[in-house]
Amino acid sequence: MFNRSSRAARGALALAVLSFVAAACSGSASTSPTDGGDAGATQPPADTAGEPGSAPAPAGSPGVVTGHVGDKLIVIMLGGAKAELTLVKVVDPATVVHPDVDNSPAGARWVGLEITADDHSAFAGQEQVLVDGIGSDGKTLTTDAKFAGFSHEIGAFKECTPAGSIDTDQAYTMCPAFLVPTGVTLKSVGAKVGGAEIGETTAVDQAIWMVP
């Protein structure tokens, strides 16, 4: 799967995304991408993890880059290498392609994301992209889904085709999906890219797209 991740890292990302969403203004629901383009103002992270942008940070520290669906956001990884991330579209509902996953679970639906990434690090093949989200109920959404006692990492759905490979200066497409409870809407998507340091909220930039 392109969205390789760890539970600890996803938890750290979720805290930062949740803090940002709590302070952001929400808009009307939409699953259509905007006109797109480079966007987002980089803000320095806070001294306290999970509170991005609330306090000045030392020179060279990574920040939080924000935008909306369709925007390309540029993040800076540990060591200064850059990666370009674009939330191309949100598909709600999405049709998950997985032999062991219920495509029509009771009381929930799948919401799919099409994300393109271009990692300019010399170590891109050893790095990963973490994806998380926040629902309108304030709860964290992850690409981990549990069915019949097993955990499944959702990285593909019918309306999106994964393409390319994780390598230096090679753009690729990833297709993660969230299981979202009925009545809850997706309010934001968070992503960050890096190697082993990705579990630290201050180690790499975070890209946050507000939905819409």
Helices and strands as residue ranges (DSSP letters): H 7-23, E 37-38, E 64-68, E 71-76, E 82-91, E 108-119, G 124-126, E 128-135, E 140-141, E 144-147, E 150-153, E 172-174, E 177-181, E 186-194, G 196-199, E 206-210
